[in-house]
Amino acid sequence: MVSVIEVEGVSKQFKIHHERHQSLKERVLHPRSGSTEVFHALRDINFKVADGETVGILGHNGSGKSTLLKTICGVLQPTSGEIRLRGSLAALLELGAGFQHELSGRDNVYLYGAMLGFSRKMVDAIFDDVVAFSELEQFIDTQVKFYSSGMYVRLAFAVAVNVNPDILVVDEVLAVGDERFQAKCIDRIRHFQREGRSILFVTHQADQVRAICDRAIVLNAGHLIADGPVQDSLRIFREHLLGDAAVLDTSGTHADVAIDAVTTPTGSFQVRHGAAMHFDVDVSTRRAISGNFVMEVFTRGGLLVSRSDPQGSPVNLRPGANRIGVDLARLPLLDGVYDVNVGLVDPAGSNVIAWREQAATMQVIYEGREGGIIELSPTVRQ
């Protein structure tokens, strides 16, 4: 398969200056003061993106995600290594990147189009579509310095998707807009996928990666630590990165915690719609630890069906083997196959103690013919 992006041995270093001179006088009086530190933002990154492939990039803040995308888009030059692109590229790297604040939204559309290699005539042809998608008809002649962050994203995304690029690069900007506009952007991304375009998608929302990406890359401290199927990369992201960073016991020291198995008394995860269900989660830990149990259910297509409230299910684990029983009074799910993720988070609900991706696969049987995921069973009155 033809690769539209090839990243070979890419590293990027920055020099960080400490105690830099604040004035010409200080530079003259203290010419040798200050120090320089080399920061390695990327270390020997290698991967390819095939034509028509959607690749998600995951990592904590400071992992190198944005630096990687900026080198791919040519905003930064790698210290070493090579990047090869085939086809036109449109990028949403950061909020309002490339916009001139003193110009109107209209002028910025033409400016952004020129930066992407479009003539004025070509921008004329897509201008109405850009404005319609952005839903900024009333503000298109307003200086963008008066735009909100959501308006920035709307205009930038509208331009990027209407220039019909071969490659679309999106760097977490979708988290800024409202949910309705985010859904609209995701729909356009899915349209691009159906047309066979290639997409690089950076987000902190694992749900979005699961829903739209063909594979996922995980970065940590500038290193590429995973590149493979979405489920495998999400497991590494959650279990390795989140787990190692945030495993705490009651005394504040680190403790090893592992989710060993998820089982049912019958040995089967097949259940009828509307029935009750029980399963057990086996957890081992070296020390006593308290946390809250979390459960997620996804469709096989990656759509989040339900995520339990982490504040509502506290558990106290003793050293050694532990078993957590989980009861579901009634399953409203319709016929289908669902993936179940389970985990433990700290009492504040902000850090993951242990996680197991695709801990179980649940088969729900329903004889009805209704479409959708859940049954609402409305009461109708006249």
C-alpha atoms as a printed R data frame, in Angstrom:
    type eleno elety resid chain resno       x       y      z
1   ATOM     1    CA   MET     A     1   0.000   0.000  0.000
2   ATOM     2    CA   VAL     A     2   1.235   3.497 -0.868
3   ATOM     3    CA   SER     A     3   2.432   5.587  2.096
4   ATOM     4    CA   VAL     A     4   1.456   9.263  2.095
5   ATOM     5    CA   ILE     A     5   3.503  10.076  5.215
6   ATOM     6    CA   GLU     A     6   6.871   8.505  6.003
7   ATOM     7    CA   VAL     A     7   8.674   9.453  9.215
8   ATOM     8    CA   GLU     A     8  12.165   7.959  9.426
9   ATOM     9    CA   GLY     A     9  14.495   8.390 12.405
10  ATOM    10    CA   VAL     A    10  13.088  11.800 13.328
11  ATOM    11    CA   SER     A    11  14.524  13.508 16.405
12  ATOM    12    CA   LYS     A    12  14.009  17.063 17.570
13  ATOM    13    CA   GLN     A    13  16.074  18.967 20.125
14  ATOM    14    CA   PHE     A    14  15.537  22.383 21.656
15  ATOM    15    CA   LYS     A    15  17.992  24.523 23.609
16  ATOM    16    CA   ILE     A    16  16.611  25.805 26.893
17  ATOM    17    CA   HIS     A    17  18.424  28.857 28.222
18  ATOM    18    CA   HIS     A    18  18.573  29.423 31.965
19  ATOM    19    CA   GLU     A    19  19.282  32.802 33.588
20  ATOM    20    CA   ARG     A    20  19.341  34.612 30.278
21  ATOM    21    CA   HIS     A    21  20.378  38.267 30.239
22  ATOM    22    CA   GLN     A    22  17.460  40.655 30.589
23  ATOM    23    CA   SER     A    23  19.302  43.698 29.223
24  ATOM    24    CA   LEU     A    24  22.315  44.761 27.166
25  ATOM    25    CA   LYS     A    25  23.944  46.056 30.381
26  ATOM    26    CA   GLU     A    26  23.763  42.599 31.996
27  ATOM    27    CA   ARG     A    27  25.209  41.001 28.867
28  ATOM    28    CA   VAL     A    28  28.197  43.408 28.961
29  ATOM    29    CA   LEU     A    29  28.792  43.085 32.711
30  ATOM    30    CA   HIS     A    30  28.248  39.302 32.887
31  ATOM    31    CA   PRO     A    31  29.100  37.889 29.467
32  ATOM    32    CA   ARG     A    32  29.522  34.290 30.675
33  ATOM    33    CA   SER     A    33  26.588  33.960 33.062
34  ATOM    34    CA   GLY     A    34  23.681  31.660 32.272
35  ATOM    35    CA   SER     A    35  23.536  28.059 31.080
36  ATOM    36    CA   THR     A    36  22.008  26.077 28.244
37  ATOM    37    CA   GLU     A    37  20.210  22.747 28.488
38  ATOM    38    CA   VAL     A    38  19.340  20.483 25.558
39  ATOM    39    CA   PHE     A    39  15.772  19.176 25.634
40  ATOM    40    CA   HIS     A    40  14.959  16.102 23.505
41  ATOM    41    CA   ALA     A    41  11.356  16.555 22.367
42  ATOM    42    CA   LEU     A    42  11.465  13.628 19.912
43  ATOM    43    CA   ARG     A    43  13.816  10.648 19.866
44  ATOM    44    CA   ASP     A    44  14.211   8.485 16.739
45  ATOM    45    CA   ILE     A    45  10.544   8.361 15.671
46  ATOM    46    CA   ASN     A    46   9.656   5.948 12.854
47  ATOM    47    CA   PHE     A    47   6.247   5.230 11.309
48  ATOM    48    CA   LYS     A    48   4.271   5.405  8.063
49  ATOM    49    CA   VAL     A    49   0.705   6.422  7.248
50  ATOM    50    CA   ALA     A    50  -0.886   4.629  4.318
51  ATOM    51    CA   ASP     A    51  -3.145   6.223  1.738
52  ATOM    52    CA   GLY     A    52  -6.671   6.388  3.184
53  ATOM    53    CA   GLU     A    53  -5.583   5.501  6.733
54  ATOM    54    CA   THR     A    54  -6.675   7.357  9.893
55  ATOM    55    CA   VAL     A    55  -4.016   7.289 12.609
56  ATOM    56    CA   GLY     A    56  -4.556   8.545 16.153
57  ATOM    57    CA   ILE     A    57  -1.707   9.923 18.260
58  ATOM    58    CA   LEU     A    58  -1.982   9.670 22.047
59  ATOM    59    CA   GLY     A    59   0.261  10.894 24.851
60  ATOM    60    CA   HIS     A    60   0.405  13.068 27.924
61  ATOM    61    CA   ASN     A    61   1.143  16.788 27.754
62  ATOM    62    CA   GLY     A    62   4.833  17.103 26.959
63  ATOM    63    CA   SER     A    63   5.027  13.701 25.289
64  ATOM    64    CA   GLY     A    64   5.984  15.237 21.922
65  ATOM    65    CA   LYS     A    65   2.666  14.964 20.045
66  ATOM    66    CA   SER     A    66   2.454  18.580 18.900
67  ATOM    67    CA   THR     A    67   6.165  18.756 18.098
68  ATOM    68    CA   LEU     A    68   5.805  15.660 15.926
69  ATOM    69    CA   LEU     A    69   2.898  17.125 13.996
70  ATOM    70    CA   LYS     A    70   4.699  20.439 13.517
71  ATOM    71    CA   THR     A    71   7.695  18.639 12.003
72  ATOM    72    CA   ILE     A    72   5.391  16.660  9.706
73  ATOM    73    CA   CYS     A    73   3.686  19.880  8.568
74  ATOM    74    CA   GLY     A    74   7.006  21.700  8.045
75  ATOM    75    CA   VAL     A    75   6.489  24.259 10.817
76  ATOM    76    CA   LEU     A    76   9.569  22.841 12.569
77  ATOM    77    CA   GLN     A    77  12.605  21.205 11.016
78  ATOM    78    CA   PRO     A    78  13.755  17.947 12.630
79  ATOM    79    CA   THR     A    79  17.211  17.916 14.192
80  ATOM    80    CA   SER     A    80  17.811  14.592 12.463
81  ATOM    81    CA   GLY     A    81  15.828  12.169 10.348
82  ATOM    82    CA   GLU     A    82  13.600  12.614  7.332
83  ATOM    83    CA   ILE     A    83   9.906  13.206  6.630
84  ATOM    84    CA   ARG     A    84   8.360  12.507  3.227
85  ATOM    85    CA   LEU     A    85   4.845  13.574  2.188
86  ATOM    86    CA   ARG     A    86   2.856  12.613 -0.888
87  ATOM    87    CA   GLY     A    87  -0.095  14.865 -1.662
88  ATOM    88    CA   SER     A    88  -1.516  18.136 -0.351
89  ATOM    89    CA   LEU     A    89  -1.786  18.664  3.409
90  ATOM    90    CA   ALA     A    90  -4.055  20.877  5.533
91  ATOM    91    CA   ALA     A    91  -3.308  21.222  9.237
92  ATOM    92    CA   LEU     A    92  -5.126  22.420 12.338
93  ATOM    93    CA   LEU     A    93  -2.093  22.561 14.580
94  ATOM    94    CA   GLU     A    94  -3.167  24.988 17.259
95  ATOM    95    CA   LEU     A    95  -5.853  27.504 17.999
96  ATOM    96    CA   GLY     A    96  -5.886  30.222 15.345
97  ATOM    97    CA   ALA     A    97  -2.538  29.211 13.853
98  ATOM    98    CA   GLY     A    98  -1.845  31.358 10.814
99  ATOM    99    CA   PHE     A    99  -4.622  33.850 11.556
100 ATOM   100    CA   GLN     A   100  -3.863  37.574 11.581
101 ATOM   101    CA   HIS     A   101  -5.802  39.117 14.473
102 ATOM   102    CA   GLU     A   102  -6.228  42.540 12.872
103 ATOM   103    CA   LEU     A   103  -7.837  41.074  9.751
104 ATOM   104    CA   SER     A   104 -11.448  40.020  9.401
105 ATOM   105    CA   GLY     A   105 -12.606  36.429  9.192
106 ATOM   106    CA   ARG     A   106 -13.146  36.917  5.447
107 ATOM   107    CA   ASP     A   107  -9.587  38.172  4.894
108 ATOM   108    CA   ASN     A   108  -8.178  35.335  6.992
109 ATOM   109    CA   VAL     A   109  -9.985  32.745  4.883
110 ATOM   110    CA   TYR     A   110  -8.212  34.095  1.796
111 ATOM   111    CA   LEU     A   111  -4.910  34.370  3.667
112 ATOM   112    CA   TYR     A   112  -5.143  30.801  4.980
113 ATOM   113    CA   GLY     A   113  -6.077  29.582  1.507
114 ATOM   114    CA   ALA     A   114  -3.020  31.327  0.056
115 ATOM   115    CA   MET     A   115  -0.820  29.651  2.682
116 ATOM   116    CA   LEU     A   116  -2.177  26.302  1.462
117 ATOM   117    CA   GLY     A   117  -1.320  27.199 -2.137
118 ATOM   118    CA   PHE     A   118  -4.782  28.288 -3.322
119 ATOM   119    CA   SER     A   119  -5.287  31.159 -5.748
120 ATOM   120    CA   ARG     A   120  -7.900  33.821 -4.969
121 ATOM   121    CA   LYS     A   121 -10.168  32.328 -7.636
122 ATOM   122    CA   MET     A   122  -9.929  28.917 -5.990
123 ATOM   123    CA   VAL     A   123 -10.798  30.402 -2.574
124 ATOM   124    CA   ASP     A   124 -13.714  32.265 -4.191
125 ATOM   125    CA   ALA     A   125 -15.090  28.881 -5.253
126 ATOM   126    CA   ILE     A   126 -15.099  27.457 -1.714
127 ATOM   127    CA   PHE     A   127 -15.756  30.628  0.293
128 ATOM   128    CA   ASP     A   128 -19.520  30.155  0.677
129 ATOM   129    CA   ASP     A   129 -19.003  26.535  1.793
130 ATOM   130    CA   VAL     A   130 -16.417  27.661  4.365
131 ATOM   131    CA   VAL     A   131 -18.755  30.270  5.835
132 ATOM   132    CA   ALA     A   132 -21.722  27.880  5.860
133 ATOM   133    CA   PHE     A   133 -19.752  25.143  7.618
134 ATOM   134    CA   SER     A   134 -18.309  27.547 10.188
135 ATOM   135    CA   GLU     A   135 -21.756  29.039 10.898
136 ATOM   136    CA   LEU     A   136 -20.125  32.482 11.215
137 ATOM   137    CA   GLU     A   137 -22.141  34.408  8.629
138 ATOM   138    CA   GLN     A   138 -22.811  37.253 11.076
139 ATOM   139    CA   PHE     A   139 -19.171  37.585 12.105
140 ATOM   140    CA   ILE     A   140 -17.254  36.854  8.907
141 ATOM   141    CA   ASP     A   141 -16.377  40.564  8.447
142 ATOM   142    CA   THR     A   142 -15.413  41.042 12.112
143 ATOM   143    CA   GLN     A   143 -11.739  41.159 13.098
144 ATOM   144    CA   VAL     A   144 -10.765  37.746 14.417
145 ATOM   145    CA   LYS     A   145  -9.197  39.301 17.536
146 ATOM   146    CA   PHE     A   146 -12.786  39.584 18.767
147 ATOM   147    CA   TYR     A   147 -13.513  35.882 18.095
148 ATOM   148    CA   SER     A   148 -13.963  33.393 20.915
149 ATOM   149    CA   SER     A   149 -11.838  30.236 20.967
150 ATOM   150    CA   GLY     A   150 -14.788  28.272 19.585
151 ATOM   151    CA   MET     A   151 -15.177  30.710 16.670
152 ATOM   152    CA   TYR     A   152 -11.463  30.350 15.875
153 ATOM   153    CA   VAL     A   153 -11.834  26.588 15.658
154 ATOM   154    CA   ARG     A   154 -14.950  26.803 13.498
155 ATOM   155    CA   LEU     A   155 -13.294  29.035 10.933
156 ATOM   156    CA   ALA     A   156  -9.964  27.177 10.862
157 ATOM   157    CA   PHE     A   157 -11.609  23.766 10.571
158 ATOM   158    CA   ALA     A   158 -14.019  25.010  7.901
159 ATOM   159    CA   VAL     A   159 -11.123  26.208  5.728
160 ATOM   160    CA   ALA     A   160  -9.033  23.081  6.294
161 ATOM   161    CA   VAL     A   161 -11.771  20.638  5.292
162 ATOM   162    CA   ASN     A   162 -13.048  22.645  2.322
163 ATOM   163    CA   VAL     A   163  -9.705  22.892  0.511
164 ATOM   164    CA   ASN     A   164 -10.047  19.120 -0.058
165 ATOM   165    CA   PRO     A   165  -6.583  18.057  1.138
166 ATOM   166    CA   ASP     A   166  -5.142  14.589  0.570
167 ATOM   167    CA   ILE     A   167  -3.928  14.609  4.190
168 ATOM   168    CA   LEU     A   168  -5.712  16.250  7.136
169 ATOM   169    CA   VAL     A   169  -3.823  16.876 10.394
170 ATOM   170    CA   VAL     A   170  -5.855  17.747 13.508
171 ATOM   171    CA   ASP     A   171  -4.123  18.601 16.801
172 ATOM   172    CA   GLU     A   172  -6.609  18.576 19.712
173 ATOM   173    CA   VAL     A   173  -8.417  21.721 18.582
174 ATOM   174    CA   LEU     A   174 -11.765  19.898 18.443
175 ATOM   175    CA   ALA     A   175 -11.832  19.884 22.241
176 ATOM   176    CA   VAL     A   176 -12.506  23.646 22.157
177 ATOM   177    CA   GLY     A   177 -15.815  23.802 20.274
178 ATOM   178    CA   ASP     A   178 -19.258  22.932 21.600
179 ATOM   179    CA   GLU     A   179 -20.446  19.319 21.421
180 ATOM   180    CA   ARG     A   180 -22.765  19.912 18.457
181 ATOM   181    CA   PHE     A   181 -19.986  21.434 16.363
182 ATOM   182    CA   GLN     A   182 -17.564  18.690 17.454
183 ATOM   183    CA   ALA     A   183 -20.059  16.138 16.157
184 ATOM   184    CA   LYS     A   184 -20.279  18.081 12.900
185 ATOM   185    CA   CYS     A   185 -16.475  17.997 12.566
186 ATOM   186    CA   ILE     A   186 -16.379  14.266 13.269
187 ATOM   187    CA   ASP     A   187 -19.022  13.736 10.576
188 ATOM   188    CA   ARG     A   188 -16.824  15.613  8.085
189 ATOM   189    CA   ILE     A   189 -13.822  13.518  9.121
190 ATOM   190    CA   ARG     A   190 -15.872  10.360  8.492
191 ATOM   191    CA   HIS     A   191 -16.786  11.780  5.064
192 ATOM   192    CA   PHE     A   192 -13.069  12.239  4.359
193 ATOM   193    CA   GLN     A   193 -12.479   8.640  5.387
194 ATOM   194    CA   ARG     A   194 -15.128   7.399  2.953
195 ATOM   195    CA   GLU     A   195 -13.386   9.397  0.222
196 ATOM   196    CA   GLY     A   196 -10.116   7.608  1.024
197 ATOM   197    CA   ARG     A   197  -8.183  10.555  2.467
198 ATOM   198    CA   SER     A   198  -5.465  10.160  5.120
199 ATOM   199    CA   ILE     A   199  -5.878  11.685  8.586
200 ATOM   200    CA   LEU     A   200  -3.550  12.251 11.554
201 ATOM   201    CA   PHE     A   201  -5.675  12.826 14.642
202 ATOM   202    CA   VAL     A   202  -4.330  13.961 18.020
203 ATOM   203    CA   THR     A   203  -6.671  13.999 20.987
204 ATOM   204    CA   HIS     A   204  -6.806  13.256 24.708
205 ATOM   205    CA   GLN     A   205 -10.194  11.622 24.205
206 ATOM   206    CA   ALA     A   206  -9.601   7.907 23.820
207 ATOM   207    CA   ASP     A   207 -13.268   7.495 22.837
208 ATOM   208    CA   GLN     A   208 -12.702   9.504 19.655
209 ATOM   209    CA   VAL     A   209  -9.582   7.497 18.755
210 ATOM   210    CA   ARG     A   210 -11.492   4.276 19.275
211 ATOM   211    CA   ALA     A   211 -14.424   5.515 17.181
212 ATOM   212    CA   ILE     A   212 -12.653   6.867 14.093
213 ATOM   213    CA   CYS     A   213  -9.029   5.641 13.905
214 ATOM   214    CA   ASP     A   214  -7.666   2.586 12.104
215 ATOM   215    CA   ARG     A   215  -4.608   2.445 14.324
216 ATOM   216    CA   ALA     A   216  -3.009   4.465 17.113
217 ATOM   217    CA   ILE     A   217   0.465   5.664 18.082
218 ATOM   218    CA   VAL     A   218   1.450   6.356 21.693
219 ATOM   219    CA   LEU     A   219   4.244   8.793 22.603
220 ATOM   220    CA   ASN     A   220   5.921   9.124 25.998
221 ATOM   221    CA   ALA     A   221   8.713  11.618 26.742
222 ATOM   222    CA   GLY     A   222   9.566  11.861 23.041
223 ATOM   223    CA   HIS     A   223   9.693   8.095 22.497
224 ATOM   224    CA   LEU     A   224   7.272   6.085 20.359
225 ATOM   225    CA   ILE     A   225   6.184   3.281 22.708
226 ATOM   226    CA   ALA     A   226   3.259   1.815 20.751
227 ATOM   227    CA   ASP     A   227   2.123   1.675 17.129
228 ATOM   228    CA   GLY     A   228  -0.596  -0.784 16.271
229 ATOM   229    CA   PRO     A   229  -4.306  -1.626 16.462
230 ATOM   230    CA   VAL     A   230  -6.325   0.929 18.410
231 ATOM   231    CA   GLN     A   231  -7.273  -1.468 21.214
232 ATOM   232    CA   ASP     A   232  -3.647  -2.504 21.808
233 ATOM   233    CA   SER     A   233  -2.382   1.084 21.807
234 ATOM   234    CA   LEU     A   234  -5.150   2.266 24.134
235 ATOM   235    CA   ARG     A   235  -4.296  -0.552 26.529
236 ATOM   236    CA   ILE     A   236  -0.647   0.551 26.582
237 ATOM   237    CA   PHE     A   237  -1.638   4.203 26.962
238 ATOM   238    CA   ARG     A   238  -3.921   3.508 29.905
239 ATOM   239    CA   GLU     A   239  -2.153   0.625 31.629
240 ATOM   240    CA   HIS     A   240   1.445   1.698 31.113
241 ATOM   241    CA   LEU     A   241   1.388   5.485 31.051
242 ATOM   242    CA   LEU     A   242  -1.559   6.229 33.345
243 ATOM   243    CA   GLY     A   243  -1.051   3.261 35.611
244 ATOM   244    CA   ASP     A   244   2.641   3.793 36.226
245 ATOM   245    CA   ALA     A   245   2.152   7.498 36.825
246 ATOM   246    CA   ALA     A   246  -0.658   7.275 39.308
247 ATOM   247    CA   VAL     A   247  -0.589   4.112 41.423
248 ATOM   248    CA   LEU     A   248  -0.879   5.330 45.008
249 ATOM   249    CA   ASP     A   249  -1.726   3.637 48.286
250 ATOM   250    CA   THR     A   250  -3.121   5.333 51.384
251 ATOM   251    CA   SER     A   251   0.335   6.386 52.584
252 ATOM   252    CA   GLY     A   252   1.146   8.021 49.236
253 ATOM   253    CA   THR     A   253   3.776   5.504 48.136
254 ATOM   254    CA   HIS     A   254   3.615   3.541 44.905
255 ATOM   255    CA   ALA     A   255   1.955   0.120 44.903
256 ATOM   256    CA   ASP     A   256   1.659  -2.523 42.193
257 ATOM   257    CA   VAL     A   257  -1.951  -3.246 41.260
258 ATOM   258    CA   ALA     A   258  -3.136  -5.512 38.457
259 ATOM   259    CA   ILE     A   259  -6.540  -6.550 37.121
260 ATOM   260    CA   ASP     A   260  -5.987 -10.272 36.596
261 ATOM   261    CA   ALA     A   261  -9.294 -11.519 35.216
262 ATOM   262    CA   VAL     A   262 -12.976 -10.770 34.632
263 ATOM   263    CA   THR     A   263 -15.275 -13.792 34.940
264 ATOM   264    CA   THR     A   264 -18.931 -14.779 35.358
265 ATOM   265    CA   PRO     A   265 -20.260 -17.625 37.552
266 ATOM   266    CA   THR     A   266 -21.500 -19.426 34.425
267 ATOM   267    CA   GLY     A   267 -18.340 -18.795 32.434
268 ATOM   268    CA   SER     A   268 -20.352 -17.031 29.730
269 ATOM   269    CA   PHE     A   269 -20.845 -13.367 28.928
270 ATOM   270    CA   GLN     A   270 -23.935 -14.124 26.864
271 ATOM   271    CA   VAL     A   271 -27.015 -12.449 28.334
272 ATOM   272    CA   ARG     A   272 -30.545 -11.716 27.212
273 ATOM   273    CA   HIS     A   273 -31.818  -8.169 26.827
274 ATOM   274    CA   GLY     A   274 -33.471  -6.959 30.033
275 ATOM   275    CA   ALA     A   275 -31.941  -9.672 32.213
276 ATOM   276    CA   ALA     A   276 -29.771  -9.163 35.276
277 ATOM   277    CA   MET     A   277 -26.051  -9.916 35.094
278 ATOM   278    CA   HIS     A   278 -23.241 -10.545 37.574
279 ATOM   279    CA   PHE     A   279 -19.498 -10.696 36.942
280 ATOM   280    CA   ASP     A   280 -16.381 -10.739 39.113
281 ATOM   281    CA   VAL     A   281 -13.188  -8.724 38.730
282 ATOM   282    CA   ASP     A   282 -10.057 -10.297 40.210
283 ATOM   283    CA   VAL     A   283  -7.466  -7.748 41.360
284 ATOM   284    CA   SER     A   284  -4.082  -8.361 42.941
285 ATOM   285    CA   THR     A   285  -2.043  -5.774 44.832
286 ATOM   286    CA   ARG     A   286   1.097  -5.774 46.933
287 ATOM   287    CA   ARG     A   287  -0.268  -3.310 49.479
288 ATOM   288    CA   ALA     A   288  -3.576  -2.150 50.868
289 ATOM   289    CA   ILE     A   289  -5.125   0.455 48.608
290 ATOM   290    CA   SER     A   290  -8.437   2.298 48.269
291 ATOM   291    CA   GLY     A   291 -10.021   3.464 45.037
292 ATOM   292    CA   ASN     A   292 -13.188   3.588 42.981
293 ATOM   293    CA   PHE     A   293 -14.304   0.979 40.462
294 ATOM   294    CA   VAL     A   294 -15.051   2.147 36.887
295 ATOM   295    CA   MET     A   295 -16.707   0.245 34.080
296 ATOM   296    CA   GLU     A   296 -17.086   1.198 30.410
297 ATOM   297    CA   VAL     A   297 -19.200  -0.434 27.691
298 ATOM   298    CA   PHE     A   298 -18.500   0.159 23.988
299 ATOM   299    CA   THR     A   299 -20.072  -1.080 20.787
300 ATOM   300    CA   ARG     A   300 -17.801  -2.983 18.436
301 ATOM   301    CA   GLY     A   301 -17.799   0.159 16.285
302 ATOM   302    CA   GLY     A   302 -16.128   2.087 19.119
303 ATOM   303    CA   LEU     A   303 -19.161   4.064 20.314
304 ATOM   304    CA   LEU     A   304 -19.268   4.644 24.067
305 ATOM   305    CA   VAL     A   305 -22.542   3.249 25.441
306 ATOM   306    CA   SER     A   306 -21.973   3.859 29.145
307 ATOM   307    CA   ARG     A   307 -19.296   4.839 31.644
308 ATOM   308    CA   SER     A   308 -20.004   4.359 35.349
309 ATOM   309    CA   ASP     A   309 -19.569   7.194 37.852
310 ATOM   310    CA   PRO     A   310 -16.108   6.745 39.462
311 ATOM   311    CA   GLN     A   311 -17.319   8.446 42.622
312 ATOM   312    CA   GLY     A   312 -20.108   5.933 43.162
313 ATOM   313    CA   SER     A   313 -18.231   2.647 43.566
314 ATOM   314    CA   PRO     A   314 -15.528   2.752 46.295
315 ATOM   315    CA   VAL     A   315 -13.481  -0.393 46.982
316 ATOM   316    CA   ASN     A   316 -10.827  -1.216 49.597
317 ATOM   317    CA   LEU     A   317  -8.233  -3.751 48.509
318 ATOM   318    CA   ARG     A   318  -6.059  -5.778 50.857
319 ATOM   319    CA   PRO     A   319  -2.575  -7.105 50.001
320 ATOM   320    CA   GLY     A   320  -2.787 -10.151 47.773
321 ATOM   321    CA   ALA     A   321  -5.763 -11.404 45.774
322 ATOM   322    CA   ASN     A   322  -9.085  -9.555 45.817
323 ATOM   323    CA   ARG     A   323 -12.425 -10.111 44.110
324 ATOM   324    CA   ILE     A   324 -14.832  -7.278 43.218
325 ATOM   325    CA   GLY     A   325 -18.382  -8.343 42.439
326 ATOM   326    CA   VAL     A   326 -20.352  -6.292 39.927
327 ATOM   327    CA   ASP     A   327 -24.158  -6.540 39.621
328 ATOM   328    CA   LEU     A   328 -26.209  -5.134 36.749
329 ATOM   329    CA   ALA     A   329 -29.891  -5.176 37.691
330 ATOM   330    CA   ARG     A   330 -31.136  -4.953 34.108
331 ATOM   331    CA   LEU     A   331 -29.412  -4.704 30.753
332 ATOM   332    CA   PRO     A   332 -31.267  -2.284 28.443
333 ATOM   333    CA   LEU     A   333 -28.881  -3.075 25.569
334 ATOM   334    CA   LEU     A   334 -30.285  -4.322 22.276
335 ATOM   335    CA   ASP     A   335 -28.928  -7.237 20.253
336 ATOM   336    CA   GLY     A   336 -25.193  -7.013 19.598
337 ATOM   337    CA   VAL     A   337 -21.634  -7.548 20.777
338 ATOM   338    CA   TYR     A   338 -20.170  -5.108 23.314
339 ATOM   339    CA   ASP     A   339 -16.677  -4.621 24.744
340 ATOM   340    CA   VAL     A   340 -16.318  -4.078 28.487
341 ATOM   341    CA   ASN     A   341 -13.401  -2.155 30.027
342 ATOM   342    CA   VAL     A   342 -12.834  -2.113 33.788
343 ATOM   343    CA   GLY     A   343 -10.484  -0.129 36.010
344 ATOM   344    CA   LEU     A   344  -9.732   1.447 39.353
345 ATOM   345    CA   VAL     A   345  -9.182   5.170 39.869
346 ATOM   346    CA   ASP     A   346  -7.994   7.096 42.899
347 ATOM   347    CA   PRO     A   347 -10.618   8.432 45.349
348 ATOM   348    CA   ALA     A   348 -10.567  11.827 43.598
349 ATOM   349    CA   GLY     A   349 -11.357  10.119 40.289
350 ATOM   350    CA   SER     A   350  -8.507  11.907 38.480
351 ATOM   351    CA   ASN     A   351  -5.798   9.222 38.232
352 ATOM   352    CA   VAL     A   352  -5.935   5.611 37.062
353 ATOM   353    CA   ILE     A   353  -4.671   2.988 39.510
354 ATOM   354    CA   ALA     A   354  -5.200  -0.022 37.242
355 ATOM   355    CA   TRP     A   355  -6.934  -0.587 33.929
356 ATOM   356    CA   ARG     A   356  -7.863  -3.448 31.638
357 ATOM   357    CA   GLU     A   357  -8.982  -2.678 28.107
358 ATOM   358    CA   GLN     A   358 -11.444  -5.165 26.527
359 ATOM   359    CA   ALA     A   359 -11.587  -7.090 29.796
360 ATOM   360    CA   ALA     A   360 -14.651  -8.957 28.505
361 ATOM   361    CA   THR     A   361 -16.799  -9.254 25.412
362 ATOM   362    CA   MET     A   362 -20.529  -9.309 26.103
363 ATOM   363    CA   GLN     A   363 -23.072 -10.865 23.713
364 ATOM   364    CA   VAL     A   364 -26.574  -9.459 24.180
365 ATOM   365    CA   ILE     A   365 -29.467 -11.429 22.696
366 ATOM   366    CA   TYR     A   366 -32.700  -9.666 21.797
367 ATOM   367    CA   GLU     A   367 -35.494 -11.142 19.707
368 ATOM   368    CA   GLY     A   368 -37.029  -7.774 18.858
369 ATOM   369    CA   ARG     A   369 -36.455  -5.891 15.620
370 ATOM   370    CA   GLU     A   370 -35.756  -2.407 16.996
371 ATOM   371    CA   GLY     A   371 -32.679  -0.610 15.735
372 ATOM   372    CA   GLY     A   372 -30.222   1.247 17.929
373 ATOM   373    CA   ILE     A   373 -28.285   0.357 21.065
374 ATOM   374    CA   ILE     A   374 -30.637   0.598 24.043
375 ATOM   375    CA   GLU     A   375 -34.343   0.216 24.663
376 ATOM   376    CA   LEU     A   376 -35.988   3.277 26.188
377 ATOM   377    CA   SER     A   377 -39.476   1.757 26.714
378 ATOM   378    CA   PRO     A   378 -41.422   5.028 26.699
379 ATOM   379    CA   THR     A   379 -44.822   5.319 28.341
380 ATOM   380    CA   VAL     A   380 -47.250   6.832 25.834
381 ATOM   381    CA   ARG     A   381 -50.380   8.718 26.889
382 ATOM   382    CA   GLN     A   382 -53.102  10.339 24.804
